[in-house]
Amino acid sequence: MPTEDDVRRTALALPGVVERPSWGQPAWFAATLMARMWEEGVLTVKTEERDALAGTDPETYFWTAHHERSPLLVLVRLDRIDLAELGELLEESYRIAGGRRR
């Protein structure tokens, strides 16, 4: 089960990513916001697979009314994924947020 520290370490390992607060929570930015802690144990990321993820595993992937207008945002319960999946989610979110691989 990944922790906030795992999110931090994985996100900051991507080229050009910086951490700064957003709405009072830790957040990571490439060219734009790529990930943010929504609440303890729940991470917000960008994905082009939101509907598919939530449709196949709604206990892990979901969104609130706040996220309804942003079809790329999904909330992820960290206690339901492993480090490999966290890495994949952050890589995709990084790409969508305008990050560039060296």
SVG drawing of the C-alpha trace seen along z (x, -y; Angstrom):
<svg xmlns="http://www.w3.org/2000/svg" viewBox="-22 -26 39 30">
<polyline fill="none" stroke="black" stroke-width="0.4" points="0.0,0.0 1.6,-3.3 1.8,-6.2 1.9,-9.9 5.7,-9.7 5.7,-7.1 3.5,-9.5 6.0,-12.3 9.1,-10.2 7.6,-8.9 6.2,-12.2 9.4,-14.2 11.5,-11.6 9.8,-12.7 11.7,-15.5 10.7,-19.0 8.0,-18.1 7.8,-20.4 5.7,-20.1 3.7,-22.9 0.4,-23.2 -2.9,-23.3 -6.1,-23.9 -4.0,-23.1 -2.9,-19.7 0.4,-18.5 0.3,-18.7 2.7,-18.0 3.0,-20.0 4.6,-19.3 3.5,-22.1 0.2,-22.1 -1.2,-20.2 -0.6,-16.4 -1.5,-15.0 -2.8,-16.2 -3.7,-14.6 -7.4,-14.9 -7.6,-13.7 -5.5,-11.2 -5.1,-8.1 -6.8,-9.5 -4.9,-10.9 -6.2,-12.9 -4.6,-12.2 -5.4,-12.9 -6.2,-9.9 -7.9,-9.4 -9.3,-6.1 -11.5,-7.6 -14.7,-5.9 -13.1,-2.6 -11.2,-2.6 -14.3,-3.6 -16.5,-1.2 -14.3,1.8 -13.2,0.9 -15.4,-1.7 -14.0,-0.9 -10.6,-2.1 -11.4,-4.7 -14.1,-7.3 -14.9,-11.0 -17.0,-13.5 -19.4,-16.2 -16.5,-18.6 -14.6,-16.5 -17.7,-16.0 -16.8,-18.9 -13.2,-17.7 -13.4,-14.4 -9.7,-13.7 -9.6,-13.8 -10.1,-10.6 -9.6,-9.9 -7.6,-6.8 -7.7,-5.1 -4.0,-4.4 -4.7,-1.4 -6.2,0.5 -3.3,0.1 0.4,1.2 3.5,-0.9 3.6,0.3 0.1,-1.0 0.9,-4.2 3.9,-4.7 1.7,-4.0 -1.0,-6.5 1.6,-9.2 3.3,-8.7 0.0,-9.1 -1.0,-12.1 2.5,-13.6 2.1,-13.3 -1.4,-14.8 -0.2,-17.6 2.4,-18.6 5.5,-16.9 8.3,-16.1 10.6,-13.1 14.3,-13.8"/>
</svg>
